[in-house]
């Protein structure tokens, strides 16, 4: 059995269309949307609405952790547009989802990332796409558990949830052969992004579940440039499957 795994697609519909080539199935661990691109400031919804120069300034403020100034700048820019900012965001998100789900191979098993808008996914899913969150499915004789979304941060991305809600989803998954999450377990070397020079949030509940249940693999994304892309916790191989927008190739899991 051969399964390809991607995470942090962030608009890469071209590569996504090829991501299932040679595989029996595709797994997508979320973050389909590109709101701001820290590598190419001219890309993403923010740049489409306000231009690359404003995106550069906004990214610089967030990178410097000047979050209040970034929010104030964002509010000023949104005020220049007609109508509700949420309508502008949703229209652009929907355009990206239409392209991305059309490119998504089948069969595919998906869970949400922290920048996704879960309520919109049902409008774009095609036959052969299965969304799982706090749920388990069997693929090729192995039990795969899925936990989507991210935890609360100062970045206030759209799909961040409370620690208790996240832990409940991990608990609902229980014992599996492969644990698939958007965010990593709370292991410092898996959480530090060497380019952004910051720690992302990981899940203590996921870490505890890995120690207790020892799945064969724990797969995740979220950290685009991790200090360490993989580590072992007991018998569990913990793997960051890679920043798909940057790499354009999936992680391959075979058994």
Secondary structure, DSSP 4 states (H G I P E B T S, - for coil): -EEEEE---TT-HHHHTTTTTT-SEEEE-S----S--SS-TT-SHHHHHH-HHHHHHHHHHHHTT-HHHHHHHHHHHHHTSSS-HHHHHHHHHHHHHHHHHHH--SSEEE---TT--HHHHTTT--TTEEE-SSEEEEETTEEEEEE--EE--TT--TTEE-HHHHHHHHHHH-S-SEEEESSPBS-HHHHEETTTTEEPP-BHHHHHHHHHH--SEEEE---TTBS-SEEEETTEEEEE---HHHH---EEEE-
